[in-house]
Amino acid sequence: MEVRTLSRKEKITAYAAWGAVCLFWGTTYLAIRIGVRTIPPGLFGGLRFLTAGLIFLAYLKWRGHALPQRRELLDVAVVGIALLAISNGLVIWAEQWVPSGVTALLIATLPFWMAGFEAVLPAGERLTVRKVIGIVIGFCGLVVLFAPEIETFFDMAYLRGILALLFAPLCWAAGSVYSKSRPAKSHPLMAASIEMIVAGIVLLLVGGMFGEWKRFSLSIEGLAATAYLVVFGSIVGYGSFVYALAKLPATKVSMYAYVNPVIAVLLGWLILNERMDWSVILATAVVLLGVVLVKSSKS
């Protein structure tokens, strides 16, 4: 298959889109941490995804894109529930107690879980020595991160948040593997819009089941965080990701995973006065080293 060479303008636009992914997805952890201070987590995530999904859907229908076929809807819904309602929902819930920088570093372990899932699938990529070393190094980075504050694990709310954040990448990895095995034939953004709508409805229902509407109150801070995540986290961020992926090699696009945690840790320190000491800096470097080894490994 012939690969078309990108024009200079297309290259600039594609790398600008990749830069937007690095920046905006790195800031989402801070926005979530701010948002859940005033809006209960289920309603916060539900309103974000439902609003973004409906905006995406309206725009794509206006552009003439068709809805996913009926037989695809179940697969799209499963992916939306796994990736957004469960995985991202756990991140939102956990950030009630866990700092945004720590959250980003825990989510950065996603490639380790992906490698594990791929290894157990019949047609998946086998674990190599480099991958195993990368996984071990990455989790050693988490030990470095939490060692100075081991007493925080006696705080049950904080401990629940950490456990949720360890489970969140597992759900994302499972949903991603399922998505690869059952790819949607519709436009990627159309499938994404349905995934967001499904996830938004699920999170709103869960929030309602746990009585979050009684605790819901509008605030400038909460509304600003929600609007930021709708516009820059979902619409601009995901739209840029899809464009960059269409124009650039997947290996280059995936390098956003190395940038997001660094941005999240820095913003948490600068804006919310989160911990920034030698252990955080070293842990960030060690976790990212593990990610590099895993993602650069060849089966």
N, C-alpha and C positions, 0 to 999 in steps of 0.2 A: 504494500500500500504506500502510495507516495505521500510524503509529509510536506505540507505547504509551509514555505518559509514566511515567517511573520514580517510585516512591514515595520519600519521604525516606529510609526505611530501606534501600531498594535502592541509592539513590545513595551513601549512606555506605558500604555494603558493597562496591559496585563500585569506589569510589575507594580504599578500604582494600586491595582486591585489587590495584589498579594500584600502590599504594604498596609492597605486598609484592613485586611484580615488580621495581620499581626497586631496592629494597633487596637482595633475595636474589640476583637475577641479577648485581647489581654486586659481590657478595661472592664469587661463584663463582671468579673469577680468583685471589683470595687462597687459597681452599681448595685449588684445583688446584696452585698453586705449593707449598703446604705438603705436599700429598699425594704428589707425585712425588719428594719428597726421600727417601722411604722405600719407596714402592711403584713398581715399573716402570710406565711409562705405559700400555701396552696392557692390562695386568691391572687397573690403577687405573680406567681408563675402562670396561673391560668389566664389572667387578664393580658399578660405579655404575649403569650403564644396565640391566644384566640384573636387578639387584635392584629398581630403581625400576619397571621395566617389568612384572615379575611381580607386584609389590604393586598397581600400577594395574590390571592384568588381573584379579586376584582380586577387587578391590573392585568393578570394573565388572560382572563376571559376577554377583557377589552382588546388585548393584542391578538385574540383569536385562537388561543391554545385550548385544546379539548381537555375535559376532565379525565382522570384515570378511568380505564374500563372497569366495569363492575367486578370482574374477577381479580383485578389488581387491588381493589379497595381494602380487602382484608389484609393483604401483605403490607400495604402502605400504613394502615392503622396499627399493625403490630410493630412496625419500625418506629412510628411516632410515639407509641406508648413506651417502648423500651428505651429509646434515645432521649426523648424530651420529657415525657410524663414521669418516668421512673428515675432515669439517670440524672437529668437536669433538675428534676423535682427534688431529688435527694441533696443535690448541691445547694439549692435554695433553702431547703429545710435546715441543713447543717450550718449554713452561714449565719444562723441566729446566734451561734456560740463560737464558731471557729473563724479566726481571722481570714481575710481574703487571700493573703499571700500564702498561708499554709494550705488553704483550699486549692489554690492553683498548683502547688507542688504535688499534692496528693493526686489531683486529676492528671498531672503530667505522667503518671505511671500507666496511663492507658495503653501505650505500645507493649508493655510487659504482659498485660492481660490479653491483648490481641494476639501476641505471639503464642501464648498458652492455648487459646481457643483454636488458632490455626493448626497447632501441633496435633490436636486430638481429632481433627476432621480427616476423613479418608483421603480427600484430595487437597488437604491443607499443606502449608509449608512446614517442614520438619524443624525442630529446634536444633540449632547449631551450637558449637562451643561458644562462639562469639555472642550469640543471643543469650545463652545461659549466664555467661559472665556479665553481660549488660544488665540482665534482670537482677542478679545478685548485687551488683554495684548500685543499681538504682534504689533497691530497698535498703541498702546500707546508708544511702543518703537520707532516707527517712529516719533511720536510727539517729544519725547525726542531728537532724532537725529537732527531734523530740527529747533527746538525752538531757539537755539543760533544764527542761521543764517537765520532768517526769511526774512531778507532783500534780500537774494539771489533770492527769488521768484519774485522779481520785474525785474529780468533778464529774458527776455522772452525765450531766447535760453535754459537757465538752467531749466526753468519751463516746457518747451516742453519736455526736456529730462526726467524730473521726471515723467511727465504724461505718457510718453512712457514706462517707467520702471514699472509703476503701471499697465499698460495694458498688458505688456509682460507676466507676470505670468498667467494672465487671459487666454491668448491665449494658453500658454503651458498646463494649466489645461484642457481647452476645447479639445486640441489635444490629451492629455493623456486619457481622458475619452472616446473619439471617438476610440482611439487605443484599449482600453480595450473591447469596444463593438464590434469591428470588428478585432479580432486578426489575424495576418498573419500566414499562415501555413508554410511558408518558413523559412529558417534558420534566426535567429534574426539579425545576422550581415549582411546577404544578404539584408534583408528588410531595415536595417539601411543604407547600401551603396546606395540603390535606393533613400531613403529619402534624403541623402546628395546630390546626383547628382541633383535631382529635385530642392531642395532648392538652390543649387549653381547656376543652370540655371536661376531660378526666380530672385535671387538677382542680378545676372549680367545683366539681362534684365531691372530690376528696375533701377540699377545704370546707364545703358545706356540711359534710358528714361529721367533721371534727369541730363544728360550731364556730368556724372562723368569721362568718358574717356578723356574729355578735360583737366581735373584736375589731371589725373593719371600720376604719375611719380615714377620711381623705386628709392628706397633708401635702404641702408643696414638695417636701423632700421625697415622699413616696411616689407622687405623681411624676416628678422629674426623673426618678430612677426608672419607673415603668416606661415612660416615653423614650428615654435614652436607650433602653434595651430593645424596645420595639423597633426604633428607627435604626440605631447603629449596631446593636447586637444581632438582630434578626434580618431586617430588610437590607441594609447596606452591607453588613458583615457577611451574611450568607450569599447575597447576590454577588458580592465581590469574589467570594470563594468559588462559586460555580463558574464565573467568568475566567478567573485565573486558572482553574483546573482545565477549562476548555482550550486555553491558549498556551499553557506552560506544562512542562513535564510534571507528573504527579510527585516525583521525588523532590523537585524544587518547591512545589506548593506546600508539601508536607512539612517543610522547614519552619512554618509558622509555629509548630509545636515547641520549638526551641526558644522562640521569642516571647510567646504569651506568658509563661510563668515569670520571666524576668520583669516584664512590664507590670504584672499583677503584684509582685513582691515590692517593687519600687513605689507604685502608687499607694499600696496599703501603708507603707512606711511614711510617705510624704503627706498623705491626706488624712489618714486615720491613726497615725502615730503607732502603727503596728511594729512588732519586734523586728529589729534589724541589727544583728550582731554577727560575730564570726561564724556561729553555728548555722545561721540562716544562709549566709553567703556560701559557706562550704557545702551545705546540703543542696542548695540550688545547683552548684557546679557538679556535684556528684550525681544527682538525679539526672541532669541533662546529659552527662557523660554516658550513663547507662542507656538513656534513650537513643543517643547517637549510635552506640554499639548495636543495639537491637535493630534500629531502622536501617543501618548500613550493612547488616548481615545478609549474605546470599545463601539460599538453600542449595 
